[in-house]
Amino acid sequence: MTTEGRPAVLSREEAAAFAGRVRRDGGTLVFTNGVFDLLHPGHVRYLQRARSLGSALMVGVNADASVRRNKGAGRPINPEEERAEVLAALAPVDAVVIFDEDTPAEIIRAVQPDVLVKGADWPADRIVGRDTVEARGGRVVLMEVEPGHSTSAIIERVRGAE
């Protein structure tokens, strides 16, 4: 499940087993999700803060087809396997799982995180998985988004330089 001490990208079943081990060992599993297409300092800071909320951080990554359905035909820039590999190499990240659905609802149900983290730009009543996490006594944390850092802005800057 790990490669040279770093997490591998997990299947849904492996992710659920990982989550179970964290809880059996008395730990707190933190979960967040997103596209993570072009990593920037805002992503890194967000993941560092998310990791500080528990003993393990799992990141759900939208599969390519999910990204296209949510963001349009021009996305993602990088394929899902590469986005997941880069995330798995980051120090704050303990596990990565790719999900095909448009929302992370099913993967959140599968891993049952103790803490669900989303960017504060999301309205609290629209956070997918909130019901699952809170039903088992977990909590949802809205994390401030780093101003001045955005994948969409990077893409626009690059396209403008063409």
C-alpha positions in Angstrom: 0.0 0.0 0.0 3.0 2.3 0.4 5.9 2.9 -1.9 9.2 3.6 -0.1 7.4 4.9 3.0 4.9 7.1 1.0 1.3 6.2 0.3 0.3 4.6 -2.9 -2.9 5.6 -4.6 -5.6 3.4 -3.0 -8.6 1.7 -4.5 -11.9 2.5 -2.8 -11.7 -0.8 -0.9 -8.1 -0.1 0.2 -9.1 3.4 1.2 -11.9 2.1 3.4 -9.5 -0.4 5.0 -6.9 2.4 5.6 -9.6 4.5 7.3 -10.6 1.5 9.5 -6.9 1.0 10.5 -6.6 4.7 11.4 -9.6 4.5 13.7 -8.7 1.1 15.2 -5.3 2.6 16.1 -7.1 5.5 17.9 -6.5 8.0 15.2 -8.6 10.7 13.6 -9.1 10.5 9.8 -9.4 13.8 8.0 -10.8 13.8 4.4 -10.8 16.4 1.7 -11.3 16.2 -2.0 -10.9 18.1 -5.2 -9.4 18.2 -8.7 -5.9 19.3 -7.7 -5.1 19.9 -11.3 -2.2 22.3 -11.2 -0.8 22.3 -7.7 0.1 25.7 -6.3 1.0 27.1 -2.8 -2.7 27.5 -2.0 -3.2 23.7 -2.3 -0.1 22.9 -0.2 -1.1 25.3 2.6 -4.7 23.9 2.5 -3.4 20.3 2.8 -1.0 21.2 5.6 -3.8 22.9 7.6 -6.2 20.0 6.9 -3.6 17.4 8.1 -3.2 19.3 11.3 -6.8 18.5 12.2 -6.2 14.7 12.7 -3.7 11.9 12.7 -4.1 11.0 9.0 -5.2 12.9 5.8 -6.9 11.2 2.9 -7.4 13.1 -0.3 -10.1 12.2 -2.7 -9.3 13.1 -6.3 -11.9 13.6 -9.0 -11.3 11.2 -11.9 -10.8 12.7 -15.4 -14.4 12.1 -16.5 -15.7 13.6 -13.3 -13.6 16.7 -13.8 -14.8 17.1 -17.4 -18.4 16.8 -16.3 -17.9 19.4 -13.5 -15.5 21.8 -15.2 -15.9 21.4 -19.0 -14.0 19.7 -21.9 -10.7 21.6 -21.4 -10.1 20.1 -18.0 -8.3 18.4 -16.4 -4.9 19.6 -17.6 -3.1 16.6 -16.0 -4.5 13.0 -16.0 -5.9 11.6 -12.8 -3.1 9.1 -12.2 -0.5 12.0 -12.3 -2.6 14.3 -10.1 -3.0 11.5 -7.5 0.7 10.6 -7.7 1.8 14.2 -7.0 -0.6 14.5 -4.1 0.6 11.2 -2.6 4.2 12.5 -2.6 3.3 15.5 -0.5 4.3 15.3 3.2 0.8 16.1 4.7 -0.9 13.4 2.6 -1.3 9.9 4.1 -3.6 8.4 1.4 -5.1 9.3 -2.0 -8.1 7.7 -3.6 -9.6 8.6 -7.0 -13.4 8.7 -7.4 -15.4 8.6 -10.6 -18.6 10.1 -9.4 -19.5 13.8 -9.9 -19.4 14.2 -6.1 -17.4 12.6 -3.3 -20.6 11.3 -1.5 -19.9 7.6 -2.2 -16.2 7.7 -1.2 -17.1 9.6 1.9 -19.7 6.9 2.8 -17.0 4.3 2.1 -14.3 5.8 4.3 -16.4 7.4 7.0 -14.0 10.2 7.9 -14.0 11.8 11.3 -13.3 15.3 9.9 -14.4 16.5 6.5 -12.6 19.6 5.2 -13.8 21.9 2.4 -12.8 25.3 1.3 -14.7 28.1 3.0 -15.9 29.2 -0.5 -18.4 26.4 -0.3 -21.8 27.2 1.3 -22.1 25.0 4.5 -25.5 23.6 3.3 -23.9 22.4 -0.1 -21.0 20.4 1.4 -21.4 16.8 0.0 -20.8 14.2 2.7 -21.7 16.5 5.6 -24.6 14.3 6.5 -22.5 11.1 6.6 -19.7 12.6 8.7 -22.0 14.4 11.2 -24.3 11.3 11.5 -21.4 9.4 13.1 -20.3 12.3 15.3 -17.7 13.7 13.1 -17.3 17.4 12.1 -17.0 19.5 9.0 -14.4 22.2 8.9 -14.5 25.0 6.4 -10.9 26.1 5.7 -10.0 29.5 4.4 -8.9 29.5 0.7 -5.5 31.2 0.1 -6.2 34.4 -1.7 -4.3 34.9 -5.0 -4.0 31.2 -5.7 -6.2 29.5 -8.2 -5.8 26.8 -10.8 -8.3 28.6 -13.1 -6.3 31.8 -12.8 -3.0 29.9 -13.6 -4.7 28.4 -16.7 -6.0 31.8 -17.8 -2.5 33.3 -17.3 -0.9 30.6 -19.5 -3.5 30.9 -22.2 -3.1 34.6 -22.3 0.7 34.2 -22.8 0.1 32.0 -25.9 
